[in-house]
């Protein structure tokens, strides 16, 4: 303040006169940006709903043509549509929006993350696997705060398996950044299928979940099931490993999950604990659905295998070890559309991809027969075809 008082009056007057016109202009810019962002969100929301309706028609057509996969899973899209629309219509959704075709982020997700960190199962865990979606970011931060080992699947399993952050590797001021996709890419250690670390808790995202049976519906791409199946196949987890999900209260659904006459598929992963911003629900072990024992290859389509390199590697390794060919699903799979890409409200960097959003030009493509790619052989030594009885812990965990 002393320096300011020492300035000549004429200079101060000139500075103030220059400052005043900028203030309403800045407010106008921010207001226009907010209106533009809202208009863009509404446009993307409309496109997402239209795309979802078109996909549901495609699934129904496949079901009528005798596609067993479509017949068993069409009802899930009715549930997803109901939840996604409800979150958006009641302004319970949070960025990134629209939430359609995502593990939906919701208002209060940070509170849910704090509740997860207070679970006895979390406090006892040394190694925690958390999905990479936005609503579970607070859980990833809490894992780092608690000095635990954090495992996060690489996005869509495109480039590899898991990324790992060990305690002490990330300074406190970078915890929030480390919990993002960009932070994991920059700071975490990529793991391969040779990893045998014992995971003490699995955290998954959900679109809807049943508190009586633990039945869970995701976003429709099956990544949580694939990650779980691979971990079981490798011996990193077992039936007793707690599976936790954190959702908004409106995503906890008892009725029609699944509807009468329908059942969950054998690869679907039920949850043991449901955490919302306001409560914690323990699913009764006597009524909880059984967990998958590994990967059910006969349910995987050629399209899905072609998308995921780590699955192709694992399949090739098992076939080499067993000397037999793994049979995949014979029927085609209608791959769901990707989430619409939006900009974070009040973002000053136009055109920057939202966290977790998929850039244009990455539309999924169905493929015929096996992918024409060169497989990278896995290091020999540990057999993947049989589960290990004694998973390892990381050094210092």
C-alpha angles and dihedrals in degrees: 000000000000091000091051093051091051092060118102115262091238091057092048091050092050092049093050092047090053093047099051100066091050096060100067089039090055092049090049091051093049091047092049091047091051092049091047092049091050092048090049091049091052091049092051090045090055092048092048093052092048091049091049092051091050091050092049089054089052091051092049091050091052090048091052089050090057101262102157095201091055092046091054098044107034091094091060090066090057088056093046092049091051094050098041092048092046093052092050097040093051095042092242092125121098133199129330094056145218091044094203113124091012138094087262120242114220139192108267096032090129090056090051089052091054090051090052089054090058095054114115087228090057094046091052095045121099098183122038128185114207129182116245098238124122099248090059096050091102089055091053090051091050091052089056093045090053092054094243130141110264122210119188125177114242108253110285087341086269099141104020148322120283135346118217134206117193123207113273095020094101124050117234094250090059098050093101092049092044089056092062128083091251092048093050090050092051102037109024131085115242113232129208134211088270089074114109100177114152111241113211099191135018120207118194134179122236142193093203135356136190115229094204101049103016089236109165135199118197130185094292104259099095099229095134089053093047093049091048093047093050092049091051090047091053094045094243092127137016140196092286096054106112116241113207131187130186118207142150116276091250089060092064103095128176101174123074094000087144104004121230111289094023131094137193114260120251093251094052113113116226120204130235099201131032118198123190130173089266109031149017120229124196112202112227107251089217093060100032115112118247118269122237114267094214140308117339099209094182088067095052118094128217088247093058094045090050090056098051120061096190090057091052090050093048093047092050091048094051091047091052092049096045099034090226134105119248112231116223131199112295097209124078123253124224102222113216122242120263124253116273113258116238139171122248111253114266090009111160094199105081117210095016112141115250116243108277092008121132117236120237116269095042097100112153116254127204114230134204121231119338122342112265096230135123110250120223108228117236119235111266124235111078119063114233095186090076126044119246117242095211114044115198129240121225116256111274094013 
